[in-house]
Amino acid sequence: MHTASSPQVRLLQVGDAGEGQRLDNFLARHLKGVPRSHIHRIVRSGEVRVNGGRARAEQKLQSSDQVRIPPVRVAQPDAPRAAPALEFPVVFEDDHLLAINKPEGVAVHGGSGVSFGVIEALRAARPQAKFLELVHRLDRDTSGLLLIAKKRSALTALHAALRERHADKRYLALVAGLWTRGAVTVDAPLHKYLLANGERRVRVDSEQGQASRTQFRPQEQFALKGLEGWNGLTLMQARLLTGRTHQIRVHLAHSGHPILGDDKYGDDSLNAALARGQTGLPPLRRMFLHAQSLALAHPATGERLELQAPPPESWVQWLQHLRAQCAQS
């Protein structure tokens, strides 16, 4: 961190955004990096004024109030580090479109505590590229197919295809329990909300939720004991019929079969046992969700593209251990 030079007196109008806010909270918002103890000290000393008069830290502000903030040296964030130049496994590329196999644990873009993501790293690796934009997103812990447009016209066409459900997107997920219902479509509306700490979550909500539909089909079952009360695991294929945030994760949890390693909607005790290697399997510290395939019309030619991204090698090896353990039990 470095500090700003020559701090000045500031006169701030509270406005609608500060209506009803405590003075100390208002000051903290405008004096980022200044300790609370110092904020309370300048209020007690009378250096902070509200409408020209002394004020108390707990005083509630009105939108019409004017707050005098004395010269305070405020810590400024260091300049953000430049994203490293990184390439990722290419599934398909031409002049219009780039499709990569995104590794798990890598965000698609910077923000929310992440200094860079796939798109920033690709732009750094390809400084000659005039246009690189994400077509859609994957959760940080989800691996697999990710589309990047290389032309504005391609981005517009691909957005339209996704919006109008002209793309066939399929995922693989390893879930807790033995799925007994065969192929099924889960139709459960989803609603986004925030936890008290500001973290984004999604829940099934028939009143406030948006229409959300996912087709599920079991691919392989693994009957196994010692899984924190579960009778086994199932490898599922999920086909998105709508594209809501965390849709597959929430629909599977809602169906009674949470994804292994899902730290938001999964089974915490099972995830902990798997991470510690207490189930007789190698330690598992990732979410088992992979964007496997995507079929859609090419944004320029209209020809059908069928893209496939193999699962991570670590996932393949873990499944081999799982099959071997099931064969022995």
Protein Blocks (a to p, Z undefined) as FASTA:
>chain_A
ZZdehiadddddfbjmlgoiafklmmmmmmghiafklmmmmmmnomacgehiacdfklcc
dfkbccdddddddddddddddddddddddfbdcfkbccddddehiafbecehiabdfklm
mmmmmmmbmbdcdfbdcdfklgcjddddfbfklmmmmmmmmmnopaccddddddedjdfk
lpadddddddddddfkopacddddfklpccdddddddfbdcddehiehiabdcddddddf
bdcehklmmmmmmnopacehiaklmcfklmmmmmnopnopacdfbdcdddfbdcdddfkl
opacdddddddfklmmmmmmmmmmmmmZZ
